[in-house]
């Protein structure tokens, strides 16, 4: 009975460690995909669609955040 309880506790520890790792990995992949693929595609679509007045502030804010993150 005690051996089963210890195995169950160890199983839960491994499960939650792997779950945390999966969340970190998923968040990293999502940031990469949004930053490299989706965000530029949305901005280009806004410019070609005639919404330059919406796209320009987005580009400026992203540039400022990019420079601030690079300096830190």
CHARMM internal coordinates of N, CA and C (Angstrom, degrees):
IC EDIT
DIST 1 N 1 CA 1.4503
DIST 1 CA 1 C 1.5329
ANGL 1 N 1 CA 1 C 110.49
DIST 1 C 2 N 1.3226
ANGL 1 CA 1 C 2 N 116.51
DIHE 1 N 1 CA 1 C 2 N -43.60
DIST 2 N 2 CA 1.4604
ANGL 1 C 2 N 2 CA 120.70
DIHE 1 CA 1 C 2 N 2 CA -178.82
DIST 2 CA 2 C 1.5238
ANGL 2 N 2 CA 2 C 110.45
DIHE 1 C 2 N 2 CA 2 C -68.30
DIST 2 C 3 N 1.3383
ANGL 2 CA 2 C 3 N 116.95
DIHE 2 N 2 CA 2 C 3 N -38.30
DIST 3 N 3 CA 1.4619
ANGL 2 C 3 N 3 CA 121.41
DIHE 2 CA 2 C 3 N 3 CA 179.03
DIST 3 CA 3 C 1.5322
ANGL 3 N 3 CA 3 C 110.53
DIHE 2 C 3 N 3 CA 3 C -63.11
DIST 3 C 4 N 1.3254
ANGL 3 CA 3 C 4 N 116.50
DIHE 3 N 3 CA 3 C 4 N -39.76
DIST 4 N 4 CA 1.4619
ANGL 3 C 4 N 4 CA 121.14
DIHE 3 CA 3 C 4 N 4 CA 178.36
DIST 4 CA 4 C 1.5236
ANGL 4 N 4 CA 4 C 110.31
DIHE 3 C 4 N 4 CA 4 C -64.39
DIST 4 C 5 N 1.3169
ANGL 4 CA 4 C 5 N 117.39
DIHE 4 N 4 CA 4 C 5 N -41.51
DIST 5 N 5 CA 1.4644
ANGL 4 C 5 N 5 CA 121.07
DIHE 4 CA 4 C 5 N 5 CA 179.24
DIST 5 CA 5 C 1.5279
ANGL 5 N 5 CA 5 C 111.28
DIHE 4 C 5 N 5 CA 5 C -64.39
DIST 5 C 6 N 1.3286
ANGL 5 CA 5 C 6 N 117.19
DIHE 5 N 5 CA 5 C 6 N -41.80
DIST 6 N 6 CA 1.4612
ANGL 5 C 6 N 6 CA 120.76
DIHE 5 CA 5 C 6 N 6 CA 179.15
DIST 6 CA 6 C 1.5317
ANGL 6 N 6 CA 6 C 110.33
DIHE 5 C 6 N 6 CA 6 C -65.28
DIST 6 C 7 N 1.3228
ANGL 6 CA 6 C 7 N 116.85
DIHE 6 N 6 CA 6 C 7 N -43.01
DIST 7 N 7 CA 1.4632
ANGL 6 C 7 N 7 CA 120.53
DIHE 6 CA 6 C 7 N 7 CA 178.04
DIST 7 CA 7 C 1.5253
ANGL 7 N 7 CA 7 C 111.08
DIHE 6 C 7 N 7 CA 7 C -62.74
DIST 7 C 8 N 1.3119
ANGL 7 CA 7 C 8 N 116.67
DIHE 7 N 7 CA 7 C 8 N -39.82
DIST 8 N 8 CA 1.4625
ANGL 7 C 8 N 8 CA 120.73
DIHE 7 CA 7 C 8 N 8 CA 179.39
DIST 8 CA 8 C 1.5296
ANGL 8 N 8 CA 8 C 110.95
DIHE 7 C 8 N 8 CA 8 C -65.50
DIST 8 C 9 N 1.3199
ANGL 8 CA 8 C 9 N 117.34
DIHE 8 N 8 CA 8 C 9 N -41.79
DIST 9 N 9 CA 1.4657
ANGL 8 C 9 N 9 CA 121.37
DIHE 8 CA 8 C 9 N 9 CA 178.36
DIST 9 CA 9 C 1.5252
ANGL 9 N 9 CA 9 C 110.18
DIHE 8 C 9 N 9 CA 9 C -64.13
DIST 9 C 10 N 1.3239
ANGL 9 CA 9 C 10 N 117.52
DIHE 9 N 9 CA 9 C 10 N -43.95
DIST 10 N 10 CA 1.4674
ANGL 9 C 10 N 10 CA 120.91
DIHE 9 CA 9 C 10 N 10 CA 177.60
DIST 10 CA 10 C 1.5254
ANGL 10 N 10 CA 10 C 111.40
DIHE 9 C 10 N 10 CA 10 C -63.77
DIST 10 C 11 N 1.3250
ANGL 10 CA 10 C 11 N 116.93
DIHE 10 N 10 CA 10 C 11 N -38.89
DIST 11 N 11 CA 1.4614
ANGL 10 C 11 N 11 CA 121.09
DIHE 10 CA 10 C 11 N 11 CA 176.43
DIST 11 CA 11 C 1.5206
ANGL 11 N 11 CA 11 C 110.95
DIHE 10 C 11 N 11 CA 11 C -60.42
DIST 11 C 12 N 1.3312
ANGL 11 CA 11 C 12 N 116.68
DIHE 11 N 11 CA 11 C 12 N -44.93
DIST 12 N 12 CA 1.4589
ANGL 11 C 12 N 12 CA 119.98
DIHE 11 CA 11 C 12 N 12 CA 179.12
DIST 12 CA 12 C 1.5266
ANGL 12 N 12 CA 12 C 111.53
DIHE 11 C 12 N 12 CA 12 C -64.25
DIST 12 C 13 N 1.3259
ANGL 12 CA 12 C 13 N 117.66
DIHE 12 N 12 CA 12 C 13 N -38.78
DIST 13 N 13 CA 1.4610
ANGL 12 C 13 N 13 CA 120.77
DIHE 12 CA 12 C 13 N 13 CA 178.19
DIST 13 CA 13 C 1.5257
ANGL 13 N 13 CA 13 C 110.92
DIHE 12 C 13 N 13 CA 13 C -61.95
DIST 13 C 14 N 1.3158
ANGL 13 CA 13 C 14 N 116.66
DIHE 13 N 13 CA 13 C 14 N -46.11
DIST 14 N 14 CA 1.4688
ANGL 13 C 14 N 14 CA 120.82
DIHE 13 CA 13 C 14 N 14 CA 179.48
DIST 14 CA 14 C 1.5276
ANGL 14 N 14 CA 14 C 110.11
DIHE 13 C 14 N 14 CA 14 C -65.18
DIST 14 C 15 N 1.3262
ANGL 14 CA 14 C 15 N 116.90
DIHE 14 N 14 CA 14 C 15 N -41.80
DIST 15 N 15 CA 1.4610
ANGL 14 C 15 N 15 CA 120.61
DIHE 14 CA 14 C 15 N 15 CA -179.75
DIST 15 CA 15 C 1.5212
ANGL 15 N 15 CA 15 C 111.38
DIHE 14 C 15 N 15 CA 15 C -59.98
DIST 15 C 16 N 1.3268
ANGL 15 CA 15 C 16 N 117.95
DIHE 15 N 15 CA 15 C 16 N -46.59
DIST 16 N 16 CA 1.4614
ANGL 15 C 16 N 16 CA 120.26
DIHE 15 CA 15 C 16 N 16 CA -177.40
DIST 16 CA 16 C 1.5238
ANGL 16 N 16 CA 16 C 111.78
DIHE 15 C 16 N 16 CA 16 C -72.01
DIST 16 C 17 N 1.3374
ANGL 16 CA 16 C 17 N 117.95
DIHE 16 N 16 CA 16 C 17 N -31.47
DIST 17 N 17 CA 1.4692
ANGL 16 C 17 N 17 CA 120.29
DIHE 16 CA 16 C 17 N 17 CA 174.60
DIST 17 CA 17 C 1.5275
ANGL 17 N 17 CA 17 C 109.93
DIHE 16 C 17 N 17 CA 17 C -64.80
DIST 17 C 18 N 1.3258
ANGL 17 CA 17 C 18 N 116.52
DIHE 17 N 17 CA 17 C 18 N -44.38
DIST 18 N 18 CA 1.4607
ANGL 17 C 18 N 18 CA 120.05
DIHE 17 CA 17 C 18 N 18 CA 179.02
DIST 18 CA 18 C 1.5218
ANGL 18 N 18 CA 18 C 111.46
DIHE 17 C 18 N 18 CA 18 C -67.92
DIST 18 C 19 N 1.3188
ANGL 18 CA 18 C 19 N 117.52
DIHE 18 N 18 CA 18 C 19 N -35.28
DIST 19 N 19 CA 1.4590
ANGL 18 C 19 N 19 CA 121.29
DIHE 18 CA 18 C 19 N 19 CA 177.42
DIST 19 CA 19 C 1.5314
ANGL 19 N 19 CA 19 C 110.31
DIHE 18 C 19 N 19 CA 19 C -64.31
DIST 19 C 20 N 1.3227
ANGL 19 CA 19 C 20 N 117.04
DIHE 19 N 19 CA 19 C 20 N -43.29
DIST 20 N 20 CA 1.4623
ANGL 19 C 20 N 20 CA 120.95
DIHE 19 CA 19 C 20 N 20 CA 176.74
DIST 20 CA 20 C 1.5145
ANGL 20 N 20 CA 20 C 111.94
DIHE 19 C 20 N 20 CA 20 C -63.27
DIST 20 C 21 N 1.3290
ANGL 20 CA 20 C 21 N 116.67
DIHE 20 N 20 CA 20 C 21 N -40.84
DIST 21 N 21 CA 1.4603
ANGL 20 C 21 N 21 CA 120.75
DIHE 20 CA 20 C 21 N 21 CA 177.56
DIST 21 CA 21 C 1.5224
ANGL 21 N 21 CA 21 C 110.72
DIHE 20 C 21 N 21 CA 21 C -63.97
DIST 21 C 22 N 1.3222
ANGL 21 CA 21 C 22 N 117.09
DIHE 21 N 21 CA 21 C 22 N -40.56
DIST 22 N 22 CA 1.4637
ANGL 21 C 22 N 22 CA 120.56
DIHE 21 CA 21 C 22 N 22 CA 178.74
DIST 22 CA 22 C 1.5265
ANGL 22 N 22 CA 22 C 110.77
DIHE 21 C 22 N 22 CA 22 C -64.42
DIST 22 C 23 N 1.3171
ANGL 22 CA 22 C 23 N 118.12
DIHE 22 N 22 CA 22 C 23 N -39.03
DIST 23 N 23 CA 1.4607
ANGL 22 C 23 N 23 CA 120.26
DIHE 22 CA 22 C 23 N 23 CA 177.56
DIST 23 CA 23 C 1.5235
ANGL 23 N 23 CA 23 C 111.63
DIHE 22 C 23 N 23 CA 23 C -64.94
DIST 23 C 24 N 1.3269
ANGL 23 CA 23 C 24 N 117.11
DIHE 23 N 23 CA 23 C 24 N -43.14
DIST 24 N 24 CA 1.4604
ANGL 23 C 24 N 24 CA 120.65
DIHE 23 CA 23 C 24 N 24 CA 178.20
DIST 24 CA 24 C 1.5229
ANGL 24 N 24 CA 24 C 110.97
DIHE 23 C 24 N 24 CA 24 C -63.13
DIST 24 C 25 N 1.3222
ANGL 24 CA 24 C 25 N 116.50
DIHE 24 N 24 CA 24 C 25 N -43.57
DIST 25 N 25 CA 1.4495
ANGL 24 C 25 N 25 CA 120.89
DIHE 24 CA 24 C 25 N 25 CA -179.91
DIST 25 CA 25 C 1.5269
ANGL 25 N 25 CA 25 C 111.17
DIHE 24 C 25 N 25 CA 25 C -65.56
DIST 25 C 26 N 1.3129
ANGL 25 CA 25 C 26 N 116.33
DIHE 25 N 25 CA 25 C 26 N -43.36
DIST 26 N 26 CA 1.4677
ANGL 25 C 26 N 26 CA 120.40
DIHE 25 CA 25 C 26 N 26 CA 177.95
DIST 26 CA 26 C 1.5150
ANGL 26 N 26 CA 26 C 112.08
DIHE 25 C 26 N 26 CA 26 C -62.74
DIST 26 C 27 N 1.3268
ANGL 26 CA 26 C 27 N 117.34
DIHE 26 N 26 CA 26 C 27 N -41.04
DIST 27 N 27 CA 1.4586
ANGL 26 C 27 N 27 CA 120.77
DIHE 26 CA 26 C 27 N 27 CA 179.04
DIST 27 CA 27 C 1.5293
ANGL 27 N 27 CA 27 C 110.24
DIHE 26 C 27 N 27 CA 27 C -65.27
DIST 27 C 28 N 1.3242
ANGL 27 CA 27 C 28 N 117.69
DIHE 27 N 27 CA 27 C 28 N -39.57
DIST 28 N 28 CA 1.4600
ANGL 27 C 28 N 28 CA 121.07
DIHE 27 CA 27 C 28 N 28 CA 178.14
DIST 28 CA 28 C 1.5131
ANGL 28 N 28 CA 28 C 112.21
DIHE 27 C 28 N 28 CA 28 C -64.67
DIST 28 C 29 N 1.3158
ANGL 28 CA 28 C 29 N 116.43
DIHE 28 N 28 CA 28 C 29 N -43.51
DIST 29 N 29 CA 1.4694
ANGL 28 C 29 N 29 CA 120.05
DIHE 28 CA 28 C 29 N 29 CA 178.44
DIST 29 CA 29 C 1.5177
ANGL 29 N 29 CA 29 C 110.42
DIHE 28 C 29 N 29 CA 29 C -65.50
DIST 29 C 30 N 1.3285
ANGL 29 CA 29 C 30 N 117.81
DIHE 29 N 29 CA 29 C 30 N -39.83
DIST 30 N 30 CA 1.4620
ANGL 29 C 30 N 30 CA 121.10
DIHE 29 CA 29 C 30 N 30 CA 178.96
DIST 30 CA 30 C 1.5270
ANGL 30 N 30 CA 30 C 111.30
DIHE 29 C 30 N 30 CA 30 C -64.01
DIST 30 C 31 N 1.3296
ANGL 30 CA 30 C 31 N 117.18
DIHE 30 N 30 CA 30 C 31 N -43.29
DIST 31 N 31 CA 1.4624
ANGL 30 C 31 N 31 CA 120.10
DIHE 30 CA 30 C 31 N 31 CA 177.94
DIST 31 CA 31 C 1.5266
ANGL 31 N 31 CA 31 C 110.70
DIHE 30 C 31 N 31 CA 31 C -62.30
DIST 31 C 32 N 1.3284
ANGL 31 CA 31 C 32 N 116.71
DIHE 31 N 31 CA 31 C 32 N -41.74
DIST 32 N 32 CA 1.4610
ANGL 31 C 32 N 32 CA 120.95
DIHE 31 CA 31 C 32 N 32 CA 179.26
DIST 32 CA 32 C 1.5286
ANGL 32 N 32 CA 32 C 110.49
DIHE 31 C 32 N 32 CA 32 C -63.13
DIST 32 C 33 N 1.3283
ANGL 32 CA 32 C 33 N 116.57
DIHE 32 N 32 CA 32 C 33 N -46.19
DIST 33 N 33 CA 1.4617
ANGL 32 C 33 N 33 CA 120.19
DIHE 32 CA 32 C 33 N 33 CA -177.88
DIST 33 CA 33 C 1.5297
ANGL 33 N 33 CA 33 C 110.99
DIHE 32 C 33 N 33 CA 33 C -66.68
DIST 33 C 34 N 1.3178
ANGL 33 CA 33 C 34 N 117.41
DIHE 33 N 33 CA 33 C 34 N -42.28
DIST 34 N 34 CA 1.4622
ANGL 33 C 34 N 34 CA 119.77
DIHE 33 CA 33 C 34 N 34 CA 179.54
DIST 34 CA 34 C 1.5165
ANGL 34 N 34 CA 34 C 111.46
DIHE 33 C 34 N 34 CA 34 C -66.33
DIST 34 C 35 N 1.3071
ANGL 34 CA 34 C 35 N 116.58
DIHE 34 N 34 CA 34 C 35 N -41.59
DIST 35 N 35 CA 1.4556
ANGL 34 C 35 N 35 CA 119.99
DIHE 34 CA 34 C 35 N 35 CA -176.79
DIST 35 CA 35 C 1.5077
ANGL 35 N 35 CA 35 C 113.68
DIHE 34 C 35 N 35 CA 35 C -73.96
DIST 35 C 36 N 1.3092
ANGL 35 CA 35 C 36 N 117.74
DIHE 35 N 35 CA 35 C 36 N -31.61
DIST 36 N 36 CA 1.4517
ANGL 35 C 36 N 36 CA 120.46
DIHE 35 CA 35 C 36 N 36 CA -173.90
DIST 36 CA 36 C 1.5196
ANGL 36 N 36 CA 36 C 113.16
DIHE 35 C 36 N 36 CA 36 C -98.59
DIST 36 C 37 N 1.3135
ANGL 36 CA 36 C 37 N 118.04
DIHE 36 N 36 CA 36 C 37 N -31.26
DIST 37 N 37 CA 1.4593
ANGL 36 C 37 N 37 CA 120.52
DIHE 36 CA 36 C 37 N 37 CA -172.97
DIST 37 CA 37 C 1.5222
ANGL 37 N 37 CA 37 C 112.57
DIHE 36 C 37 N 37 CA 37 C -113.44
DIST 37 C 38 N 1.3227
ANGL 37 CA 37 C 38 N 117.08
DIHE 37 N 37 CA 37 C 38 N -60.07
DIST 38 N 38 CA 1.4515
ANGL 37 C 38 N 38 CA 120.33
DIHE 37 CA 37 C 38 N 38 CA -168.44
DIST 38 CA 38 C 1.5198
ANGL 38 N 38 CA 38 C 113.59
DIHE 37 C 38 N 38 CA 38 C -73.62
DIST 38 C 39 N 1.3222
ANGL 38 CA 38 C 39 N 118.04
DIHE 38 N 38 CA 38 C 39 N -44.08
DIST 39 N 39 CA 1.4638
ANGL 38 C 39 N 39 CA 119.89
DIHE 38 CA 38 C 39 N 39 CA -177.48
DIST 39 CA 39 C 1.5250
ANGL 39 N 39 CA 39 C 112.34
DIHE 38 C 39 N 39 CA 39 C -62.70
DIST 39 C 40 N 1.3407
ANGL 39 CA 39 C 40 N 119.91
DIHE 39 N 39 CA 39 C 40 N -49.66
DIST 40 N 40 CA 1.4683
ANGL 39 C 40 N 40 CA 118.35
DIHE 39 CA 39 C 40 N 40 CA 177.22
DIST 40 CA 40 C 1.5250
ANGL 40 N 40 CA 40 C 113.09
DIHE 39 C 40 N 40 CA 40 C -62.82
DIST 40 C 41 N 1.3320
ANGL 40 CA 40 C 41 N 117.36
DIHE 40 N 40 CA 40 C 41 N -35.98
DIST 41 N 41 CA 1.4624
ANGL 40 C 41 N 41 CA 119.76
DIHE 40 CA 40 C 41 N 41 CA 179.17
DIST 41 CA 41 C 1.5235
ANGL 41 N 41 CA 41 C 110.81
DIHE 40 C 41 N 41 CA 41 C -64.86
DIST 41 C 42 N 1.3092
ANGL 41 CA 41 C 42 N 117.70
DIHE 41 N 41 CA 41 C 42 N -39.13
DIST 42 N 42 CA 1.4668
ANGL 41 C 42 N 42 CA 121.01
DIHE 41 CA 41 C 42 N 42 CA 178.95
DIST 42 CA 42 C 1.5209
ANGL 42 N 42 CA 42 C 110.25
DIHE 41 C 42 N 42 CA 42 C -67.02
DIST 42 C 43 N 1.3314
ANGL 42 CA 42 C 43 N 117.93
DIHE 42 N 42 CA 42 C 43 N -41.98
DIST 43 N 43 CA 1.4651
ANGL 42 C 43 N 43 CA 121.11
DIHE 42 CA 42 C 43 N 43 CA -179.92
DIST 43 CA 43 C 1.5242
ANGL 43 N 43 CA 43 C 110.62
DIHE 42 C 43 N 43 CA 43 C -65.49
DIST 43 C 44 N 1.3276
ANGL 43 CA 43 C 44 N 117.63
DIHE 43 N 43 CA 43 C 44 N -43.17
DIST 44 N 44 CA 1.4710
ANGL 43 C 44 N 44 CA 120.74
DIHE 43 CA 43 C 44 N 44 CA 178.45
DIST 44 CA 44 C 1.5202
ANGL 44 N 44 CA 44 C 109.95
DIHE 43 C 44 N 44 CA 44 C -63.98
DIST 44 C 45 N 1.3182
ANGL 44 CA 44 C 45 N 117.69
DIHE 44 N 44 CA 44 C 45 N -40.72
DIST 45 N 45 CA 1.4607
ANGL 44 C 45 N 45 CA 120.58
DIHE 44 CA 44 C 45 N 45 CA 178.31
DIST 45 CA 45 C 1.5256
ANGL 45 N 45 CA 45 C 110.86
DIHE 44 C 45 N 45 CA 45 C -63.92
DIST 45 C 46 N 1.3208
ANGL 45 CA 45 C 46 N 117.78
DIHE 45 N 45 CA 45 C 46 N -38.41
DIST 46 N 46 CA 1.4651
ANGL 45 C 46 N 46 CA 120.22
DIHE 45 CA 45 C 46 N 46 CA 177.36
DIST 46 CA 46 C 1.5290
ANGL 46 N 46 CA 46 C 111.05
DIHE 45 C 46 N 46 CA 46 C -64.79
DIST 46 C 47 N 1.3321
ANGL 46 CA 46 C 47 N 116.76
DIHE 46 N 46 CA 46 C 47 N -40.91
DIST 47 N 47 CA 1.4628
ANGL 46 C 47 N 47 CA 119.48
DIHE 46 CA 46 C 47 N 47 CA -179.75
DIST 47 CA 47 C 1.5209
ANGL 47 N 47 CA 47 C 110.55
DIHE 46 C 47 N 47 CA 47 C -65.97
DIST 47 C 48 N 1.3307
ANGL 47 CA 47 C 48 N 117.34
DIHE 47 N 47 CA 47 C 48 N -47.37
DIST 48 N 48 CA 1.4683
ANGL 47 C 48 N 48 CA 120.07
DIHE 47 CA 47 C 48 N 48 CA 179.93
DIST 48 CA 48 C 1.5209
ANGL 48 N 48 CA 48 C 112.43
DIHE 47 C 48 N 48 CA 48 C -69.07
DIST 48 C 49 N 1.3041
ANGL 48 CA 48 C 49 N 117.27
DIHE 48 N 48 CA 48 C 49 N -25.40
DIST 49 N 49 CA 1.4566
ANGL 48 C 49 N 49 CA 120.69
DIHE 48 CA 48 C 49 N 49 CA 179.61
DIST 49 CA 49 C 1.5180
ANGL 49 N 49 CA 49 C 113.08
DIHE 48 C 49 N 49 CA 49 C -82.38
DIST 49 C 50 N 1.3142
ANGL 49 CA 49 C 50 N 118.15
DIHE 49 N 49 CA 49 C 50 N -1.34
DIST 50 N 50 CA 1.4515
ANGL 49 C 50 N 50 CA 121.04
DIHE 49 CA 49 C 50 N 50 CA 177.55
DIST 50 CA 50 C 1.5175
ANGL 50 N 50 CA 50 C 113.68
DIHE 49 C 50 N 50 CA 50 C 91.26
DIST 50 C 51 N 1.3049
ANGL 50 CA 50 C 51 N 117.22
DIHE 50 N 50 CA 50 C 51 N 9.97
DIST 51 N 51 CA 1.4584
ANGL 50 C 51 N 51 CA 120.70
DIHE 50 CA 50 C 51 N 51 CA -179.62
DIST 51 CA 51 C 1.5314
ANGL 51 N 51 CA 51 C 110.88
DIHE 50 C 51 N 51 CA 51 C -102.20
DIST 51 C 52 N 1.3335
ANGL 51 CA 51 C 52 N 116.02
DIHE 51 N 51 CA 51 C 52 N 46.60
DIST 52 N 52 CA 1.4608
ANGL 51 C 52 N 52 CA 120.49
DIHE 51 CA 51 C 52 N 52 CA -178.43
DIST 52 CA 52 C 1.5273
ANGL 52 N 52 CA 52 C 110.95
DIHE 51 C 52 N 52 CA 52 C -63.60
DIST 52 C 53 N 1.3286
ANGL 52 CA 52 C 53 N 117.58
DIHE 52 N 52 CA 52 C 53 N -30.61
DIST 53 N 53 CA 1.4708
ANGL 52 C 53 N 53 CA 120.48
DIHE 52 CA 52 C 53 N 53 CA 178.15
DIST 53 CA 53 C 1.5190
ANGL 53 N 53 CA 53 C 112.02
DIHE 52 C 53 N 53 CA 53 C -66.37
DIST 53 C 54 N 1.3346
ANGL 53 CA 53 C 54 N 117.57
DIHE 53 N 53 CA 53 C 54 N -20.46
DIST 54 N 54 CA 1.4652
ANGL 53 C 54 N 54 CA 121.37
DIHE 53 CA 53 C 54 N 54 CA 175.18
DIST 54 CA 54 C 1.5276
ANGL 54 N 54 CA 54 C 109.84
DIHE 53 C 54 N 54 CA 54 C -91.44
DIST 54 C 55 N 1.3393
ANGL 54 CA 54 C 55 N 115.94
DIHE 54 N 54 CA 54 C 55 N -37.67
DIST 55 N 55 CA 1.4593
ANGL 54 C 55 N 55 CA 120.42
DIHE 54 CA 54 C 55 N 55 CA -175.21
DIST 55 CA 55 C 1.5247
ANGL 55 N 55 CA 55 C 111.68
DIHE 54 C 55 N 55 CA 55 C -72.46
DIST 55 C 56 N 1.3273
ANGL 55 CA 55 C 56 N 118.47
DIHE 55 N 55 CA 55 C 56 N -35.50
DIST 56 N 56 CA 1.4565
ANGL 55 C 56 N 56 CA 120.76
DIHE 55 CA 55 C 56 N 56 CA -176.41
DIST 56 CA 56 C 1.5319
ANGL 56 N 56 CA 56 C 112.85
DIHE 55 C 56 N 56 CA 56 C -62.27
DIST 56 C 57 N 1.3288
ANGL 56 CA 56 C 57 N 120.79
DIHE 56 N 56 CA 56 C 57 N -47.51
DIST 57 N 57 CA 1.4714
ANGL 56 C 57 N 57 CA 118.98
DIHE 56 CA 56 C 57 N 57 CA 176.07
DIST 57 CA 57 C 1.5340
ANGL 57 N 57 CA 57 C 113.27
DIHE 56 C 57 N 57 CA 57 C -62.82
DIST 57 C 58 N 1.3293
ANGL 57 CA 57 C 58 N 116.35
DIHE 57 N 57 CA 57 C 58 N -33.90
DIST 58 N 58 CA 1.4695
ANGL 57 C 58 N 58 CA 119.34
DIHE 57 CA 57 C 58 N 58 CA 177.92
DIST 58 CA 58 C 1.5230
ANGL 58 N 58 CA 58 C 109.66
DIHE 57 C 58 N 58 CA 58 C -64.08
DIST 58 C 59 N 1.3378
ANGL 58 CA 58 C 59 N 116.69
DIHE 58 N 58 CA 58 C 59 N -44.28
DIST 59 N 59 CA 1.4617
ANGL 58 C 59 N 59 CA 121.08
DIHE 58 CA 58 C 59 N 59 CA 179.77
DIST 59 CA 59 C 1.5243
ANGL 59 N 59 CA 59 C 109.99
DIHE 58 C 59 N 59 CA 59 C -63.26
DIST 59 C 60 N 1.3373
ANGL 59 CA 59 C 60 N 117.33
DIHE 59 N 59 CA 59 C 60 N -43.50
DIST 60 N 60 CA 1.4623
ANGL 59 C 60 N 60 CA 120.47
DIHE 59 CA 59 C 60 N 60 CA -179.18
DIST 60 CA 60 C 1.5255
ANGL 60 N 60 CA 60 C 111.86
DIHE 59 C 60 N 60 CA 60 C -64.12
DIST 60 C 61 N 1.3176
ANGL 60 CA 60 C 61 N 117.67
DIHE 60 N 60 CA 60 C 61 N -45.32
DIST 61 N 61 CA 1.4646
ANGL 60 C 61 N 61 CA 121.44
DIHE 60 CA 60 C 61 N 61 CA -180.00
DIST 61 CA 61 C 1.5339
ANGL 61 N 61 CA 61 C 110.33
DIHE 60 C 61 N 61 CA 61 C -64.20
DIST 61 C 62 N 1.3240
ANGL 61 CA 61 C 62 N 116.59
DIHE 61 N 61 CA 61 C 62 N -41.99
DIST 62 N 62 CA 1.4626
ANGL 61 C 62 N 62 CA 119.76
DIHE 61 CA 61 C 62 N 62 CA 178.88
DIST 62 CA 62 C 1.5230
ANGL 62 N 62 CA 62 C 110.67
DIHE 61 C 62 N 62 CA 62 C -64.65
DIST 62 C 63 N 1.3212
ANGL 62 CA 62 C 63 N 117.22
DIHE 62 N 62 CA 62 C 63 N -38.91
DIST 63 N 63 CA 1.4597
ANGL 62 C 63 N 63 CA 120.40
DIHE 62 CA 62 C 63 N 63 CA 177.70
DIST 63 CA 63 C 1.5141
ANGL 63 N 63 CA 63 C 112.53
DIHE 62 C 63 N 63 CA 63 C -64.77
DIST 63 C 64 N 1.3176
ANGL 63 CA 63 C 64 N 116.91
DIHE 63 N 63 CA 63 C 64 N -42.58
DIST 64 N 64 CA 1.4668
ANGL 63 C 64 N 64 CA 120.71
DIHE 63 CA 63 C 64 N 64 CA 179.10
DIST 64 CA 64 C 1.5280
ANGL 64 N 64 CA 64 C 110.38
DIHE 63 C 64 N 64 CA 64 C -64.51
DIST 64 C 65 N 1.3260
ANGL 64 CA 64 C 65 N 116.72
DIHE 64 N 64 CA 64 C 65 N -43.42
DIST 65 N 65 CA 1.4635
ANGL 64 C 65 N 65 CA 120.17
DIHE 64 CA 64 C 65 N 65 CA 178.73
DIST 65 CA 65 C 1.5256
ANGL 65 N 65 CA 65 C 110.37
DIHE 64 C 65 N 65 CA 65 C -65.20
DIST 65 C 66 N 1.3342
ANGL 65 CA 65 C 66 N 116.67
DIHE 65 N 65 CA 65 C 66 N -38.05
DIST 66 N 66 CA 1.4617
ANGL 65 C 66 N 66 CA 120.12
DIHE 65 CA 65 C 66 N 66 CA 178.81
DIST 66 CA 66 C 1.5228
ANGL 66 N 66 CA 66 C 111.84
DIHE 65 C 66 N 66 CA 66 C -64.39
DIST 66 C 67 N 1.3316
ANGL 66 CA 66 C 67 N 117.00
DIHE 66 N 66 CA 66 C 67 N -43.60
DIST 67 N 67 CA 1.4523
ANGL 66 C 67 N 67 CA 119.55
DIHE 66 CA 66 C 67 N 67 CA 177.97
DIST 67 CA 67 C 1.5249
ANGL 67 N 67 CA 67 C 112.09
DIHE 66 C 67 N 67 CA 67 C -66.86
DIST 67 C 68 N 1.3253
ANGL 67 CA 67 C 68 N 116.64
DIHE 67 N 67 CA 67 C 68 N -38.46
DIST 68 N 68 CA 1.4634
ANGL 67 C 68 N 68 CA 120.37
DIHE 67 CA 67 C 68 N 68 CA 179.36
DIST 68 CA 68 C 1.5365
ANGL 68 N 68 CA 68 C 110.49
DIHE 67 C 68 N 68 CA 68 C -66.98
DIST 68 C 69 N 1.3220
ANGL 68 CA 68 C 69 N 117.06
DIHE 68 N 68 CA 68 C 69 N -39.43
DIST 69 N 69 CA 1.4645
ANGL 68 C 69 N 69 CA 119.87
DIHE 68 CA 68 C 69 N 69 CA 179.78
DIST 69 CA 69 C 1.5181
ANGL 69 N 69 CA 69 C 110.95
DIHE 68 C 69 N 69 CA 69 C -70.41
DIST 69 C 70 N 1.3199
ANGL 69 CA 69 C 70 N 116.30
DIHE 69 N 69 CA 69 C 70 N -33.04
DIST 70 N 70 CA 1.4605
ANGL 69 C 70 N 70 CA 119.73
DIHE 69 CA 69 C 70 N 70 CA 179.90
DIST 70 CA 70 C 1.5174
ANGL 70 N 70 CA 70 C 111.02
DIHE 69 C 70 N 70 CA 70 C -70.96
DIST 70 C 71 N 1.3206
ANGL 70 CA 70 C 71 N 117.25
DIHE 70 N 70 CA 70 C 71 N -34.75
DIST 71 N 71 CA 1.4539
ANGL 70 C 71 N 71 CA 121.22
DIHE 70 CA 70 C 71 N 71 CA -178.33
DIST 71 CA 71 C 1.5302
ANGL 71 N 71 CA 71 C 111.24
DIHE 70 C 71 N 71 CA 71 C -74.12
DIST 71 C 72 N 1.3104
ANGL 71 CA 71 C 72 N 117.32
DIHE 71 N 71 CA 71 C 72 N -26.51
DIST 72 N 72 CA 1.4786
ANGL 71 C 72 N 72 CA 120.46
DIHE 71 CA 71 C 72 N 72 CA -177.10
DIST 72 CA 72 C 1.4843
ANGL 72 N 72 CA 72 C 112.92
DIHE 71 C 72 N 72 CA 72 C -79.53
END
COOR INIT
IC SEED 1 N 1 CA 1 C
IC BUILD
